[in-house]
Amino acid sequence: SYSDAVRWYEAAAERGLTSAETRLGTLYLDGTGVAPDPRRARQWLERAARKRDPLALITLGDLSARGQGVPQSLEDAYAYYLLAKATGSERADAAIADLDETLSTGRRAEAARRAAAIEGTLLAPAPADEPATADTTASRPSPAEERLRLSPVSVRDDGLGGTALHLLLPGGWTVN
């Protein structure tokens, strides 16, 4: 069930698993298993983006391009895509190529300045005496979630030539 998936992703995201933070952001964005909540979606995506997660950066770019939860800004979208490209994301290359046809040279230069600003704020490491996000203590996990241990597992498909699936499994579970 999607509501169970949200619960598992929240438990993993609260423990700092980047892929769970990104996935949780998209679930809140789409309203899958939870009520749509663009503010919470953006919080989780920004938390993953701080760790330079390419999918989180691309999703933040998409939100800026569509004006979803933030004022529409193709320059901001381009900036997030540039940051995602710096992580090696091929998907960012396609998004940048699309906007290269739309944005003038001056607007692309402004986007590069914004990328530097975003990198200096959002992607700057949190000070050692502060938590990475303000909401990490807002909701305490239940005793059952405290005992929850998830392990990331990747399933390789040689037919695809690489990883076909990433999963979070409860501790002790295996994939056959």
OpenMM code with the backbone's topology and positions (N, CA, C; nanometers):
from openmm import Vec3, app, unit

residues = "SER TYR SER ASP ALA VAL ARG TRP TYR GLU ALA ALA ALA GLU ARG GLY LEU THR SER ALA GLU THR ARG LEU GLY THR LEU TYR LEU ASP GLY THR GLY VAL ALA PRO ASP PRO ARG ARG ALA ARG GLN TRP LEU GLU ARG ALA ALA ARG LYS ARG ASP PRO LEU ALA LEU ILE THR LEU GLY ASP LEU SER ALA ARG GLY GLN GLY VAL PRO GLN SER LEU GLU ASP ALA TYR ALA TYR TYR LEU LEU ALA LYS ALA THR GLY SER GLU ARG ALA ASP ALA ALA ILE ALA ASP LEU ASP GLU THR LEU SER THR GLY ARG ARG ALA GLU ALA ALA ARG ARG ALA ALA ALA ILE GLU GLY THR LEU LEU ALA PRO ALA PRO ALA ASP GLU PRO ALA THR ALA ASP THR THR ALA SER ARG PRO SER PRO ALA GLU GLU ARG LEU ARG LEU SER PRO VAL SER VAL ARG ASP ASP GLY LEU GLY GLY THR ALA LEU HIS LEU LEU LEU PRO GLY GLY TRP THR VAL ASN".split()
positions = [
    Vec3(0.0848, -0.1178, 0.0000),
    Vec3(0.0000, 0.0000, 0.0000),
    Vec3(0.0892, 0.1238, 0.0000),
    Vec3(0.0409, 0.2267, -0.0685),
    Vec3(0.1185, 0.3497, -0.0766),
    Vec3(0.1325, 0.4170, 0.0596),
    Vec3(0.0287, 0.4095, 0.1421),
    Vec3(0.0404, 0.4728, 0.2742),
    Vec3(0.1468, 0.4019, 0.3577),
    Vec3(0.1569, 0.2701, 0.3451),
    Vec3(0.2645, 0.1974, 0.4140),
    Vec3(0.4005, 0.2371, 0.3569),
    Vec3(0.4071, 0.2524, 0.2255),
    Vec3(0.5332, 0.2927, 0.1618),
    Vec3(0.5774, 0.4293, 0.2135),
    Vec3(0.4822, 0.5213, 0.2279),
    Vec3(0.5157, 0.6541, 0.2797),
    Vec3(0.5738, 0.6418, 0.4198),
    Vec3(0.5134, 0.5583, 0.5010),
    Vec3(0.5615, 0.5391, 0.6387),
    Vec3(0.7048, 0.4854, 0.6386),
    Vec3(0.7322, 0.3871, 0.5523),
    Vec3(0.8668, 0.3301, 0.5443),
    Vec3(0.9664, 0.4333, 0.4924),
    Vec3(0.9271, 0.5060, 0.3881),
    Vec3(1.0156, 0.6090, 0.3346),
    Vec3(1.0435, 0.7178, 0.4379),
    Vec3(0.9408, 0.7572, 0.5128),
    Vec3(0.9621, 0.8587, 0.6168),
    Vec3(1.0622, 0.8093, 0.7213),
    Vec3(1.0465, 0.6852, 0.7620),
    Vec3(1.1389, 0.6303, 0.8616),
    Vec3(1.2820, 0.6313, 0.8085),
    Vec3(1.2988, 0.5920, 0.6835),
    Vec3(1.4338, 0.5892, 0.6246),
    Vec3(1.4860, 0.7312, 0.6011),
    Vec3(1.3989, 0.8215, 0.5544),
    Vec3(1.4402, 0.9597, 0.5273),
    Vec3(1.4796, 1.0311, 0.6559),
    Vec3(1.4066, 1.0076, 0.7615),
    Vec3(1.4391, 1.0711, 0.8890),
    Vec3(1.5734, 1.0230, 0.9425),
    Vec3(1.6178, 0.9093, 0.8960),
    Vec3(1.7485, 0.8576, 0.9351),
    Vec3(1.8579, 0.8988, 0.8361),
    Vec3(1.8185, 0.9808, 0.7366),
    Vec3(1.9175, 1.0389, 0.6469),
    Vec3(1.9432, 0.9657, 0.5172),
    Vec3(1.8628, 0.8661, 0.4805),
    Vec3(1.8839, 0.7961, 0.3541),
    Vec3(1.8388, 0.8872, 0.2394),
    Vec3(1.9332, 0.9309, 0.1605),
    Vec3(1.9088, 1.0306, 0.0575),
    Vec3(1.8032, 0.9869, -0.0424),
    Vec3(1.8103, 0.8649, -0.0912),
    Vec3(1.7121, 0.8205, -0.1907),
    Vec3(1.5712, 0.8185, -0.1325),
    Vec3(1.5571, 0.7915, -0.0041),
    Vec3(1.4257, 0.7938, 0.0610),
    Vec3(1.3764, 0.9377, 0.0727),
    Vec3(1.4660, 1.0315, 0.0990),
    Vec3(1.4271, 1.1728, 0.1060),
    Vec3(1.3723, 1.2192, -0.0291),
    Vec3(1.4415, 1.1812, -0.1355),
    Vec3(1.3979, 1.2197, -0.2699),
    Vec3(1.2641, 1.1557, -0.3029),
    Vec3(1.2523, 1.0261, -0.2778),
    Vec3(1.1275, 0.9552, -0.3100),
    Vec3(1.0120, 1.0113, -0.2275),
    Vec3(1.0359, 1.0399, -0.1012),
    Vec3(0.9317, 1.0957, -0.0163),
    Vec3(0.8876, 1.2319, -0.0693),
    Vec3(0.9831, 1.3117, -0.1153),
    Vec3(0.9485, 1.4399, -0.1757),
    Vec3(0.8578, 1.4237, -0.2959),
    Vec3(0.8866, 1.3248, -0.3800),
    Vec3(0.8016, 1.3048, -0.4979),
    Vec3(0.6644, 1.2503, -0.4590),
    Vec3(0.6577, 1.1682, -0.3537),
    Vec3(0.5276, 1.1189, -0.3086),
    Vec3(0.4405, 1.2329, -0.2575),
    Vec3(0.4998, 1.3244, -0.1808),
    Vec3(0.4237, 1.4404, -0.1337),
    Vec3(0.3881, 1.5326, -0.2489),
    Vec3(0.4730, 1.5404, -0.3462),
    Vec3(0.4472, 1.6243, -0.4623),
    Vec3(0.3285, 1.5706, -0.5430),
    Vec3(0.3299, 1.4395, -0.5671),
    Vec3(0.2255, 1.3761, -0.6472),
    Vec3(0.0993, 1.3437, -0.5674),
    Vec3(0.1102, 1.3429, -0.4350),
    Vec3(-0.0040, 1.3037, -0.3533),
    Vec3(-0.0269, 1.1537, -0.3573),
    Vec3(0.0798, 1.0773, -0.3660),
    Vec3(0.0705, 0.9318, -0.3694),
    Vec3(0.0861, 0.8778, -0.2281),
    Vec3(-0.0230, 0.8245, -0.1724),
    Vec3(-0.0198, 0.7685, -0.0377),
    Vec3(-0.0363, 0.8725, 0.0715),
    Vec3(-0.0340, 0.9991, 0.0333),
    Vec3(-0.0508, 1.1120, 0.1259),
    Vec3(-0.1256, 1.2225, 0.0525),
    Vec3(-0.1769, 1.3178, 0.1291),
    Vec3(-0.2356, 1.4355, 0.0652),
    Vec3(-0.1238, 1.5149, -0.0013),
    Vec3(-0.1475, 1.5676, -0.1207),
    Vec3(-0.0433, 1.6480, -0.1851),
    Vec3(-0.0027, 1.7638, -0.0939),
    Vec3(0.1262, 1.7845, -0.0808),
    Vec3(0.1776, 1.8905, 0.0061),
    Vec3(0.3074, 1.9430, -0.0542),
    Vec3(0.2972, 2.0428, -0.1441),
    Vec3(0.4171, 2.0942, -0.2113),
    Vec3(0.5229, 2.1472, -0.1146),
    Vec3(0.4804, 2.2035, -0.0010),
    Vec3(0.5768, 2.2567, 0.0952),
    Vec3(0.6614, 2.1433, 0.1535),
    Vec3(0.5959, 2.0349, 0.1980),
    Vec3(0.6712, 1.9212, 0.2532),
    Vec3(0.7530, 1.8529, 0.1445),
    Vec3(0.6979, 1.8455, 0.0246),
    Vec3(0.7719, 1.7865, -0.0870),
    Vec3(0.9024, 1.8619, -0.1072),
    Vec3(0.8927, 1.9939, -0.1108),
    Vec3(1.0117, 2.0753, -0.1328),
    Vec3(1.1116, 2.0589, -0.0184),
    Vec3(1.0630, 2.0487, 0.1072),
    Vec3(1.1534, 2.0286, 0.2211),
    Vec3(1.2345, 1.9011, 0.2046),
    Vec3(1.1661, 1.7917, 0.1703),
    Vec3(1.2377, 1.6646, 0.1538),
    Vec3(1.3330, 1.6695, 0.0350),
    Vec3(1.2881, 1.7311, -0.0756),
    Vec3(1.3745, 1.7401, -0.1935),
    Vec3(1.4970, 1.8267, -0.1659),
    Vec3(1.4792, 1.9364, -0.0940),
    Vec3(1.5939, 2.0214, -0.0612),
    Vec3(1.6901, 1.9487, 0.0331),
    Vec3(1.6356, 1.8685, 0.1220),
    Vec3(1.7217, 1.7915, 0.2124),
    Vec3(1.8095, 1.6948, 0.1318),
    Vec3(1.7496, 1.6289, 0.0323),
    Vec3(1.8275, 1.5387, -0.0532),
    Vec3(1.9225, 1.6171, -0.1439),
    Vec3(1.8793, 1.7335, -0.1895),
    Vec3(1.9640, 1.8163, -0.2759),
    Vec3(2.0881, 1.8638, -0.2017),
    Vec3(2.0758, 1.8854, -0.0711),
    Vec3(2.1936, 1.9251, 0.0080),
    Vec3(2.3038, 1.8203, -0.0013),
    Vec3(2.2629, 1.6963, -0.0277),
    Vec3(2.3593, 1.5868, -0.0413),
    Vec3(2.3937, 1.5639, -0.1881),
    Vec3(2.3540, 1.6586, -0.2715),
    Vec3(2.3814, 1.6566, -0.4155),
    Vec3(2.3178, 1.5375, -0.4868),
    Vec3(2.1950, 1.5041, -0.4462),
    Vec3(2.1217, 1.3976, -0.5137),
    Vec3(2.0719, 1.4508, -0.6479),
    Vec3(2.1145, 1.3903, -0.7589),
    Vec3(2.0780, 1.4446, -0.8903),
    Vec3(1.9280, 1.4464, -0.9159),
    Vec3(1.8557, 1.3428, -0.8750),
    Vec3(1.7113, 1.3404, -0.8990),
    Vec3(1.6408, 1.4499, -0.8201),
    Vec3(1.6840, 1.4758, -0.6980),
    Vec3(1.6250, 1.5847, -0.6190),
    Vec3(1.6516, 1.7187, -0.6866),
    Vec3(1.7745, 1.7391, -0.7345),
    Vec3(1.8077, 1.8645, -0.8022),
    Vec3(1.7250, 1.8823, -0.9292),
    Vec3(1.7093, 1.7761, -1.0066),
    Vec3(1.6300, 1.7843, -1.1298),
    Vec3(1.4839, 1.8119, -1.0960),
    Vec3(1.4311, 1.7461, -0.9941),
    Vec3(1.2921, 1.7675, -0.9555),
    Vec3(1.2708, 1.9112, -0.9090),
    Vec3(1.3648, 1.9658, -0.8327),
    Vec3(1.3550, 2.1063, -0.7924),
    Vec3(1.3582, 2.1972, -0.9163),
    Vec3(1.4389, 2.1606, -1.0143),
    Vec3(1.4398, 2.2355, -1.1399),
    Vec3(1.3064, 2.2281, -1.2115),
    Vec3(1.2492, 2.1085, -1.2150),
    Vec3(1.1178, 2.0916, -1.2787),
    Vec3(1.0112, 2.1755, -1.2085),
    Vec3(1.0162, 2.1803, -1.0747),
    Vec3(0.9197, 2.2606, -0.9987),
    Vec3(0.9335, 2.4086, -1.0339),
    Vec3(1.0569, 2.4541, -1.0472),
    Vec3(1.0801, 2.5940, -1.0844),
    Vec3(1.0327, 2.6214, -1.2267),
    Vec3(1.0562, 2.5282, -1.3170),
    Vec3(1.0145, 2.5460, -1.4562),
    Vec3(0.8623, 2.5539, -1.4687),
    Vec3(0.7918, 2.4743, -1.3876),
    Vec3(0.6446, 2.4725, -1.3917),
    Vec3(0.5815, 2.5764, -1.3001),
    Vec3(0.6597, 2.6329, -1.2090),
    Vec3(0.6030, 2.7246, -1.1117),
    Vec3(0.5165, 2.6521, -1.0104),
    Vec3(0.5554, 2.5312, -0.9766),
    Vec3(0.4790, 2.4489, -0.8829),
    Vec3(0.5361, 2.4665, -0.7421),
    Vec3(0.4604, 2.5374, -0.6581),
    Vec3(0.5029, 2.5613, -0.5211),
    Vec3(0.6004, 2.6774, -0.5058),
    Vec3(0.6485, 2.7290, -0.6168),
    Vec3(0.7385, 2.8459, -0.6200),
    Vec3(0.7017, 2.9281, -0.7429),
    Vec3(0.7386, 3.0563, -0.7451),
    Vec3(0.7153, 3.1335, -0.8679),
    Vec3(0.7907, 3.0708, -0.9851),
    Vec3(0.7266, 3.0676, -1.1005),
    Vec3(0.7899, 3.0078, -1.2173),
    Vec3(0.9154, 3.0855, -1.2553),
    Vec3(1.0237, 3.0137, -1.2781),
    Vec3(1.1505, 3.0755, -1.3167),
    Vec3(1.2317, 2.9755, -1.3973),
    Vec3(1.2433, 3.0027, -1.5255),
    Vec3(1.3253, 2.9149, -1.6094),
    Vec3(1.4731, 2.9280, -1.5739),
    Vec3(1.5124, 3.0462, -1.5240),
    Vec3(1.6515, 3.0642, -1.4821),
    Vec3(1.6825, 2.9768, -1.3608),
    Vec3(1.5907, 2.9724, -1.2645),
    Vec3(1.6113, 2.8851, -1.1482),
    Vec3(1.6124, 2.7384, -1.1913),
    Vec3(1.5217, 2.7027, -1.2815),
    Vec3(1.5190, 2.5647, -1.3309),
    Vec3(1.6530, 2.5296, -1.3941),
    Vec3(1.7020, 2.6179, -1.4794),
    Vec3(1.8308, 2.5967, -1.5466),
    Vec3(1.9423, 2.5833, -1.4432),
    Vec3(1.9356, 2.6654, -1.3379),
    Vec3(2.0371, 2.6605, -1.2322),
    Vec3(2.0376, 2.5237, -1.1643),
    Vec3(1.9204, 2.4732, -1.1284),
    Vec3(1.9141, 2.3403, -1.0660),
    Vec3(1.9645, 2.2328, -1.1618),
    Vec3(1.9308, 2.2463, -1.2906),
    Vec3(1.9784, 2.1478, -1.3880),
    Vec3(2.1312, 2.1527, -1.4006),
    Vec3(2.1880, 2.2737, -1.3947),
    Vec3(2.3343, 2.2844, -1.3989),
    Vec3(2.3976, 2.2138, -1.2790),
    Vec3(2.3369, 2.2296, -1.1629),
    Vec3(2.3885, 2.1628, -1.0430),
    Vec3(2.3747, 2.0114, -1.0549),
    Vec3(2.2640, 1.9657, -1.1124),
    Vec3(2.2456, 1.8219, -1.1332),
    Vec3(2.3471, 1.7692, -1.2343),
    Vec3(2.3742, 1.8483, -1.3375),
    Vec3(2.4736, 1.8080, -1.4383),
    Vec3(2.6106, 1.7893, -1.3727),
    Vec3(2.6412, 1.8744, -1.2762),
    Vec3(2.7706, 1.8648, -1.2070),
    Vec3(2.7834, 1.7339, -1.1296),
    Vec3(2.6714, 1.6670, -1.1021),
    Vec3(2.6754, 1.5364, -1.0351),
    Vec3(2.6901, 1.4235, -1.1355),
    Vec3(2.6881, 1.4572, -1.2648),
    Vec3(2.7011, 1.3555, -1.3685),
    Vec3(2.5683, 1.3083, -1.4254),
    Vec3(2.4610, 1.3785, -1.3954),
    Vec3(2.3280, 1.3374, -1.4410),
    Vec3(2.3101, 1.3584, -1.5911),
    Vec3(2.2782, 1.2506, -1.6608),
    Vec3(2.2498, 1.2602, -1.8041),
    Vec3(2.1136, 1.3235, -1.8281),
    Vec3(2.0211, 1.3026, -1.7360),
    Vec3(1.8878, 1.3626, -1.7488),
    Vec3(1.8989, 1.5150, -1.7449),
    Vec3(1.9932, 1.5658, -1.6676),
    Vec3(2.0137, 1.7106, -1.6614),
    Vec3(2.0594, 1.7632, -1.7970),
    Vec3(2.1412, 1.6864, -1.8683),
    Vec3(2.1867, 1.7287, -2.0008),
    Vec3(2.0690, 1.7556, -2.0932),
    Vec3(1.9692, 1.6674, -2.0913),
    Vec3(1.8521, 1.6832, -2.1775),
    Vec3(1.7709, 1.8067, -2.1373),
    Vec3(1.7538, 1.8278, -2.0068),
    Vec3(1.6775, 1.9437, -1.9596),
    Vec3(1.7492, 2.0735, -1.9963),
    Vec3(1.8815, 2.0739, -1.9842),
    Vec3(1.9600, 2.1923, -2.0201),
    Vec3(1.9484, 2.2187, -2.1699),
    Vec3(1.9570, 2.1130, -2.2489),
    Vec3(1.9464, 2.1294, -2.3946),
    Vec3(1.8116, 2.1889, -2.4327),
    Vec3(1.7044, 2.1465, -2.3657),
    Vec3(1.5716, 2.2023, -2.3937),
    Vec3(1.5674, 2.3516, -2.3632),
    Vec3(1.6243, 2.3900, -2.2495),
    Vec3(1.6203, 2.5319, -2.2113),
    Vec3(1.7207, 2.6162, -2.2899),
    Vec3(1.8261, 2.5541, -2.3417),
    Vec3(1.9209, 2.6284, -2.4246),
    Vec3(1.8501, 2.6904, -2.5445),
    Vec3(1.7468, 2.6228, -2.5942),
    Vec3(1.6715, 2.6738, -2.7089),
    Vec3(1.5773, 2.7866, -2.6688),
    Vec3(1.5419, 2.7937, -2.5409),
    Vec3(1.4439, 2.8917, -2.4932),
    Vec3(1.5095, 3.0157, -2.4341),
    Vec3(1.6165, 2.9974, -2.3575),
    Vec3(1.6790, 3.1077, -2.2849),
    Vec3(1.7861, 3.1771, -2.3689),
    Vec3(1.7882, 3.3078, -2.3608),
    Vec3(1.8922, 3.3858, -2.4288),
    Vec3(2.0252, 3.3660, -2.3558),
    Vec3(2.1309, 3.4117, -2.4180),
    Vec3(2.2635, 3.4015, -2.3562),
    Vec3(2.2654, 3.4738, -2.2223),
    Vec3(2.2049, 3.5900, -2.2147),
    Vec3(2.2005, 3.6661, -2.0900),
    Vec3(2.1237, 3.5941, -1.9808),
    Vec3(2.0118, 3.5312, -2.0174),
    Vec3(1.9321, 3.4578, -1.9187),
    Vec3(2.0064, 3.3327, -1.8725),
    Vec3(2.0828, 3.2686, -1.9622),
    Vec3(2.1629, 3.1525, -1.9209),
    Vec3(2.2744, 3.1956, -1.8263),
    Vec3(2.3331, 3.3141, -1.8511),
    Vec3(2.4369, 3.3659, -1.7614),
    Vec3(2.3766, 3.3960, -1.6239),
    Vec3(2.2552, 3.4506, -1.6219),
    Vec3(2.1866, 3.4755, -1.4942),
    Vec3(2.1613, 3.3425, -1.4233),
    Vec3(2.1229, 3.2403, -1.4975),
    Vec3(2.1003, 3.1074, -1.4387),
    Vec3(2.2287, 3.0527, -1.3778),
    Vec3(2.3408, 3.0742, -1.4431),
    Vec3(2.4698, 3.0278, -1.3885),
    Vec3(2.5007, 3.1005, -1.2576),
    Vec3(2.4680, 3.2302, -1.2504),
    Vec3(2.4877, 3.3038, -1.1248),
    Vec3(2.3964, 3.2479, -1.0158),
    Vec3(2.2727, 3.2166, -1.0535),
    Vec3(2.1791, 3.1600, -0.9555),
    Vec3(2.2261, 3.0221, -0.9090),
    Vec3(2.2828, 2.9449, -0.9998),
    Vec3(2.3345, 2.8124, -0.9611),
    Vec3(2.4434, 2.8287, -0.8558),
    Vec3(2.5288, 2.9278, -0.8744),
    Vec3(2.6351, 2.9525, -0.7753),
    Vec3(2.5744, 2.9943, -0.6420),
    Vec3(2.4684, 3.0752, -0.6468),
    Vec3(2.4032, 3.1182, -0.5227),
    Vec3(2.3354, 3.0003, -0.4530),
    Vec3(2.2681, 2.9171, -0.5303),
    Vec3(2.2028, 2.7991, -0.4728),
    Vec3(2.3077, 2.7074, -0.4119),
    Vec3(2.4152, 2.6885, -0.4831),
    Vec3(2.5220, 2.6022, -0.4322),
    Vec3(2.5790, 2.6578, -0.3023),
    Vec3(2.5862, 2.7892, -0.2918),
    Vec3(2.6392, 2.8513, -0.1717),
    Vec3(2.5442, 2.8488, -0.0534),
    Vec3(2.4135, 2.8347, -0.0792),
    Vec3(2.3160, 2.8328, 0.0305),
    Vec3(2.2608, 2.6936, 0.0525),
    Vec3(2.1814, 2.6459, -0.0413),
    Vec3(2.1156, 2.5164, -0.0252),
    Vec3(2.2161, 2.4034, -0.0123),
    Vec3(2.3216, 2.4069, -0.0927),
    Vec3(2.4152, 2.2952, -0.0942),
    Vec3(2.5300, 2.3112, 0.0039),
    Vec3(2.5324, 2.4234, 0.0754),
    Vec3(2.6370, 2.4420, 0.1767),
    Vec3(2.6107, 2.3469, 0.2922),
    Vec3(2.7132, 2.2866, 0.3477),
    Vec3(2.6911, 2.1968, 0.4605),
    Vec3(2.6363, 2.2729, 0.5800),
    Vec3(2.5484, 2.2056, 0.6556),
    Vec3(2.4932, 2.2665, 0.7763),
    Vec3(2.6042, 2.2811, 0.8791),
    Vec3(2.6012, 2.3909, 0.9576),
    Vec3(2.7010, 2.4041, 1.0641),
    Vec3(2.6954, 2.2836, 1.1573),
    Vec3(2.8086, 2.2466, 1.2129),
    Vec3(2.8189, 2.1260, 1.2945),
    Vec3(2.7263, 2.1285, 1.4153),
    Vec3(2.6958, 2.2480, 1.4681),
    Vec3(2.6110, 2.2542, 1.5866),
    Vec3(2.4631, 2.2661, 1.5537),
    Vec3(2.4270, 2.2617, 1.4246),
    Vec3(2.2872, 2.2701, 1.3862),
    Vec3(2.2471, 2.1453, 1.3105),
    Vec3(2.1202, 2.1027, 1.3250),
    Vec3(2.0734, 1.9895, 1.2459),
    Vec3(2.0624, 2.0297, 1.0995),
    Vec3(2.0656, 1.9312, 1.0116),
    Vec3(2.0584, 1.9582, 0.8681),
    Vec3(1.9273, 2.0248, 0.8303),
    Vec3(1.8179, 1.9920, 0.8984),
    Vec3(1.6897, 2.0556, 0.8723),
    Vec3(1.6260, 2.0905, 1.0046),
    Vec3(1.5410, 2.1914, 1.0005),
    Vec3(1.4771, 2.2369, 1.1233),
    Vec3(1.3705, 2.1406, 1.1713),
    Vec3(1.3161, 2.0587, 1.0808),
    Vec3(1.2040, 1.9748, 1.1194),
    Vec3(1.2442, 1.8344, 1.1635),
    Vec3(1.3712, 1.8073, 1.1824),
    Vec3(1.4129, 1.6712, 1.2163),
    Vec3(1.3657, 1.6291, 1.3542),
    Vec3(1.3442, 1.7231, 1.4441),
    Vec3(1.2963, 1.6869, 1.5770),
    Vec3(1.1469, 1.7089, 1.5916),
    Vec3(1.0824, 1.7603, 1.4872),
    Vec3(0.9404, 1.7932, 1.4965),
    Vec3(0.8545, 1.6694, 1.5183),
    Vec3(0.8860, 1.5603, 1.4531),
    Vec3(0.8065, 1.4393, 1.4717),
    Vec3(0.9004, 1.3258, 1.5108),
    Vec3(0.8756, 1.2717, 1.6248),
    Vec3(0.9566, 1.1601, 1.6740),
    Vec3(0.9002, 1.0300, 1.6196),
    Vec3(0.9849, 0.9371, 1.5801),
    Vec3(0.9352, 0.8081, 1.5334),
    Vec3(0.8713, 0.7306, 1.6476),
    Vec3(0.7771, 0.6482, 1.6103),
    Vec3(0.7119, 0.5627, 1.7093),
    Vec3(0.8128, 0.4571, 1.7556),
    Vec3(0.7833, 0.3879, 1.8677),
    Vec3(0.8753, 0.2822, 1.9118),
    Vec3(0.8990, 0.1764, 1.8044),
    Vec3(0.7936, 0.1426, 1.7268),
    Vec3(0.8120, 0.0432, 1.6203),
    Vec3(0.9084, 0.0952, 1.5146),
    Vec3(0.8976, 0.2251, 1.4803),
    Vec3(0.9867, 0.2823, 1.3808),
    Vec3(1.1292, 0.2935, 1.4340),
    Vec3(1.1425, 0.3134, 1.5650),
    Vec3(1.2761, 0.3176, 1.6247),
    Vec3(1.3498, 0.1869, 1.6007),
    Vec3(1.2778, 0.0755, 1.6008),
    Vec3(1.3402, -0.0552, 1.5797),
    Vec3(1.3601, -0.0858, 1.4320),
    Vec3(1.2991, -0.0075, 1.3455),
    Vec3(1.3053, -0.0305, 1.2020),
    Vec3(1.4459, -0.0057, 1.1496),
    Vec3(1.4984, -0.1000, 1.0798),
    Vec3(1.6282, -0.0853, 1.0146),
    Vec3(1.6095, -0.1205, 0.8679),
    Vec3(1.6351, -0.0252, 0.7807),
    Vec3(1.6230, -0.0485, 0.6377),
    Vec3(1.7615, -0.0529, 0.5759),
    Vec3(1.7747, -0.1371, 0.4777),
    Vec3(1.9007, -0.1485, 0.4049),
    Vec3(1.8742, -0.1247, 0.2576),
    Vec3(1.9538, -0.0396, 0.1924),
    Vec3(1.9362, -0.0206, 0.0482),
    Vec3(1.9884, -0.1421, -0.0279),
    Vec3(1.9141, -0.1820, -0.1296),
    Vec3(1.9523, -0.2956, -0.2127),
    Vec3(1.9346, -0.2547, -0.3581),
    Vec3(2.0304, -0.2855, -0.4410),
    Vec3(2.0210, -0.2605, -0.5843),
    Vec3(2.0131, -0.3938, -0.6567),
    Vec3(1.9251, -0.4001, -0.7554),
    Vec3(1.9088, -0.5207, -0.8356),
    Vec3(1.9659, -0.4912, -0.9731),
    Vec3(2.0617, -0.5703, -1.0123),
    Vec3(2.1291, -0.5502, -1.1398),
    Vec3(2.0603, -0.6344, -1.2474),
    Vec3(2.0480, -0.5761, -1.3662),
    Vec3(1.9927, -0.6459, -1.4811),
    Vec3(2.0940, -0.6339, -1.5941),
    Vec3(2.1635, -0.7444, -1.6234),
    Vec3(2.2658, -0.7407, -1.7270),
    Vec3(2.2069, -0.7122, -1.8645),
    Vec3(2.0791, -0.7449, -1.8836),
    Vec3(2.0133, -0.7139, -2.0100),
    Vec3(2.0017, -0.5635, -2.0318),
    Vec3(1.9847, -0.4895, -1.9215),
    Vec3(1.9803, -0.3435, -1.9292),
    Vec3(2.1195, -0.2832, -1.9233),
    Vec3(2.2133, -0.3628, -1.8817),
    Vec3(2.3500, -0.3146, -1.8707),
    Vec3(2.3766, -0.2347, -1.7454),
    Vec3(2.2975, -0.2565, -1.6423),
    Vec3(2.3222, -0.1828, -1.5179),
    Vec3(2.2148, -0.2108, -1.4157),
    Vec3(2.2002, -0.1177, -1.3241),
    Vec3(2.1036, -0.1326, -1.2157),
    Vec3(1.9634, -0.1106, -1.2684),
    Vec3(1.8750, -0.2037, -1.2367),
    Vec3(1.7372, -0.1961, -1.2822),
    Vec3(1.6438, -0.1445, -1.1737),
    Vec3(1.6832, -0.1597, -1.0468),
    Vec3(1.5911, -0.1291, -0.9389),
    Vec3(1.6679, -0.1012, -0.8112),
    Vec3(1.6232, -0.0022, -0.7366),
    Vec3(1.6769, 0.0259, -0.6034),
    Vec3(1.5627, 0.0048, -0.5052),
    Vec3(1.5898, -0.0669, -0.3977),
    Vec3(1.4888, -0.0967, -0.2968),
    Vec3(1.5400, -0.0655, -0.1574),
    Vec3(1.4459, -0.0446, -0.0668),
    Vec3(1.4770, -0.0403, 0.0761),
    Vec3(1.4106, -0.1630, 0.1357),
    Vec3(1.4910, -0.2482, 0.1996),
    Vec3(1.4388, -0.3689, 0.2588),
    Vec3(1.4582, -0.3660, 0.4091),
    Vec3(1.3619, -0.4209, 0.4829),
    Vec3(1.3827, -0.4347, 0.6270),
    Vec3(1.5052, -0.5202, 0.6532),
    Vec3(1.5772, -0.4887, 0.7615),
    Vec3(1.6976, -0.5633, 0.7966),
    Vec3(1.6726, -0.7127, 0.8018),
    Vec3(1.7620, -0.7903, 0.7437),
    Vec3(1.7508, -0.9347, 0.7437),
    Vec3(1.6798, -0.9904, 0.6210),
    Vec3(1.6115, -0.9082, 0.5444),
    Vec3(1.5441, -0.9556, 0.4244),
    Vec3(1.6453, -0.9654, 0.3115),
    Vec3(1.6194, -1.0547, 0.2168),
    Vec3(1.7059, -1.0677, 0.0993),
    Vec3(1.6215, -1.0644, -0.0262),
    Vec3(1.6865, -1.0422, -0.1387),
    Vec3(1.6212, -1.0407, -0.2689),
    Vec3(1.6716, -1.1591, -0.3482),
    Vec3(1.5821, -1.2376, -0.4030),
    Vec3(1.6183, -1.3514, -0.4867),
    Vec3(1.5788, -1.3211, -0.6308),
] * unit.nanometer
topology = app.Topology()
chain = topology.addChain("A")
for resn in residues:
    res = topology.addResidue(resn, chain)
    for name in ("N", "CA", "C"):
        topology.addAtom(name, app.Element.getBySymbol(name[0]), res)
